[in-house]
Amino acid sequence: MLDLYEKIEAAAATIRSHWPRRPHAGIILGTGLGKLVDEMAVEAALDYEEIPHFENSTAISHRGRLVCGTLAGLPVLVMEGRLHMYEGYSLRQITLPVRVMKALGAQLLVVSNASGGLNPHYRCGDLVVIDDHINLMGDNPLIGINDDRLGPRFPDMCEPYELALVDRVLAVARRENIVAHRGVFVAVAGPNLETRAEYRFLRGIGADIVGMSTVPEVIVAVHAGLRVLGLSIVTDMCLPDALHPANIAHILAIANEAQPRLTRLVVGALAGETP
């Protein structure tokens, strides 16, 4: 069996054969956020099934395609859809694409998601710039024997999301008159949504938004030495004393409506990068 490093190299070689450029950033698009690629100058695109050791995405609205090209003047790799623990994938499978981005030369990971709002000051459709996270998924992608070629045994997590990038994006939001908060994301395994008691608990431990992704990719990005920017769209409110059943169609509609604002933040963040 191939080890993780060999799988990364095989996947990177396949992508490089279709697109030989060195990406500045890798971007992971979450639920309902696939239209960012419309702003790109697309140079190549591969379905996940064409890339060795990439798994297929089964989540609603996730296309399952890697798009290569230019955005805001920078070469980028964009994942149209991610993998989730609730789909039955291991965290190593979920995070392998992040390691492949690093192997191809990326310096920055931009990760986005749709989330439930726990902070009562938030509203559906608001954007959140993630400045910290809480891992309640019950697993960690770094468990097991460490491969020193990929990163250190004990990566430090005092600043998983680069605070200079957080400040840059918030400045873009102010300039563009976009409502954007700075908040803490908590990741849970899913796929069920939480109970009222669980929402109270999550808010009580300091979370502003909740979702079922992102944290594994960020942990691996930090392990690999990538800078990280995390962005979220609040697609439903999870206030335990005013809770309503989740409506997936409504969640997707909110994400689609917020996409242009999210795109402006991503483009603004990349515009501040040095090629």
Phi, psi and omega in degrees: 000142178287143174275175185301317181300317180293324177295318178300313182296321180294316179295317181297321180296320179295315179297317181298329180290337177263334185212098189277002183284161177263116182287143171279323184221150167252140183232129177250121182261128181269196185306124175073014188245022187288345188281358175303329182296340178296339180271356183271156162269097187283131181245338177197153177212135180230131170294148182305326182292345177277347185256124180305131173074003168277136179266161179278138176275129179251001185287150179300132175076003179264114187289325180080053183217140175260122183249131183243136180170211185236137176220130182054034178080005183243143173289131184221156169248129183237124174270114174277084182104144181241178174257154182230153175300323183290346175281353180100007180273148174286160179293334175292321176294317182299322188262356180305318179303328178295318179293326177293319176303316178298316181297331179279351175115003181297146177251340189227140171245125173251119184238134181232157178204169168257140187220165172267137182274122177259334181280121184294349177276353179271163176225156176304134181094346176293152174259147179233128172268116186284126178246357175191168179214166175233129180261107174243029181277348179078016181203169180212132183291349182265358179295136182120182180295130181278135173262109185295344176290340184260339182160174184283159179299318185236078181293139180281139183239029181289339178214069183296328177252120186298120187292332175295324176290321176303312180296321180298315182292321177297325176293320176298317180299317178297318180295323183269002181059046179252133176287116180217130179256167173248122188207174182258130180258134174247133180255132175238165187285324186072191003273352178289152171282171190272160175279169178300319179296322179293321176298319177299318179297313183298319177293322182294333180268005171109010181273143176259331180217157184225143177201185187241029185204197166076307186300316178301317180297321181290319178302314180292323177299317178296317178302323183275352180088018177275143167285150187228136169237127179242131181229144182221146171254125176283111185256348173201154181261134186244060182264115191300333181266003177215050189266138177233152178303140180290142178239108187298321179298321179292320179300315179295323179295318178298316179298317180295321180293328183274349185306315181300325179289319177298318180300318179297324178291317180296314180297319178297321179294316181292327180298336179273000181277150173267118182302000000 
